[in-house]
């Protein structure tokens, strides 16, 4: 008997646990929510106590739903949002709330990192003009980056072009050391949400090299953690706070402790294997395990991911992150910081009372009604465009100070046009990301999709029409992250030789959405206008954000 595989997916709003068999059949699942706190504009935090309660609820409920004994679980693999940093003191208690992945408070620190790598004028400013490696050693002059500027003095920084990202580990730690020095000095352990989950289960403090490659500038080919860069950034002492034990995907973390077994309804001694971040697990769960495919992991935000056999660093595409998923293979990343979150904003802020009443009267989910109303508006929304940078721009501009906007509003613009403009703006943003990935030389033969977007055929069809490419969902679209965890676990247990082999048996395709040529033709005009928006608005928006940030300090 091959047994069963438990995946624990810690997303932005909840923990979802799911049990699969060796053929990828979902046997049971459960979900438990937690809150996000927004103390200031651009800040986002969560609470480890709420995470614990969600874990205590979701895992036992999942096993009950699956009807399996905890002793029949052969592996546990976790995934989680990133970069979501956890800071623990000497007693392993949090010194502050974790900084959530979408937290972009460290904008100034990210700018400082760009000056560190380029100099204030966009060229290398070190006296000898050399690039420096993870230990501070000279690497020699590097070629120009694709945006025309000199490449980074620290090669590990080249995964973020053209600008360093404020939502990653280095600027967040710089911010904390600068603004919360007492808490920083009390901190003994810094690791990611996924590492924290493994710690809760096994008592082992480890560092996921997959997550570290994704958001910590980890590069095994350059010596691992870029300690020299940390020193230059003023956080050289972070190294002593990072777990020394580094693990790649599928390596054993440890086994479930007696305390964790009692707390989470598991069996003591169950093996726990290293996972990755939630979007990477979702990518595996769609069957995207080789070059030629990309996946849209779309829910609150959208991650666009694809594997590349050839490493590259180019402005507008994050990565390639070396060995992030499989040894010798790079991961390219693009995406949007806010996608589904903008629809939530519309529901919470602009939803007409009449729509809410109609949804209640018809017994409809309010989002289904929003979709229905938006579908009744014309392509182009009567000349209204939405720029989807509500929480900054992840790609292709890597600009944490970017903000969203609506353009073309008139007295005649109704709520349906605004709703459709949101759907279209998100689709245009995704298409912009994919276009830049293609221009970088990535081979894209098929697009896969999973996450919340798969519950909206209207939005998937719109994405296909705007992209001009077919989009195929995964049969387990709602459960791709824990399914990806199960693939890792099944391979780690030896049921399959590797993750791609496991994907052949455990992942199945769902629905394919073919692009409508006529709709694609109509969207091209509005897509071109969308691409003109940010260059026109950038300076004004930056001034506004800078002014507001000064007011809240």
Secondary structure, DSSP 4 states (H G I P E B T S, - for coil): ---EEEEEEE-SSEEEEEEE-TT--EEEEEEEE---B-SSTT--EE-HHHHHHHHHHHHHHHHHHHT--GGGEEEEEEEE-TT-EEEE-TTS-BSSPEEPTT--TTHHHHHHHHHHHHTTTTS--STT--EE-TTS-EEEPPPBPTTSSBPPSBGGGGGS-SS--TTSHHHHHHHHHHH-HHHHHH--EEEEHHHHHHHHHHS---EEHHHHHHHS--BGGGTBS-HHHHHHTT-GGGGGGS-S-EE-TT-EEEE--HHHHHHHT--TT-EEEEEEEHHHHHHHHTT--STEEEEEEESSSEEEEEEESS---BTTBEEEEETSSSTT-EEEEEEES-SHHHHHHHHHHT--HHHHHHHHHHT--HHHHHHHHHHTSPTTTTT-EEE--TT-B-SSS-BTT---EEES--TT--HHHHHHHHHHHHHHHHHHHHHHHHHTT--EEEEEEESGGGG-HHHHHHHHHHHTS-EEEETTGGGHHHHHHHHHHHHHTTSSSSHHHHHHHH--EEEEE---HHHHHHHHHHHHHHHHHHHHHHHHHHHHHHHHHHHH-
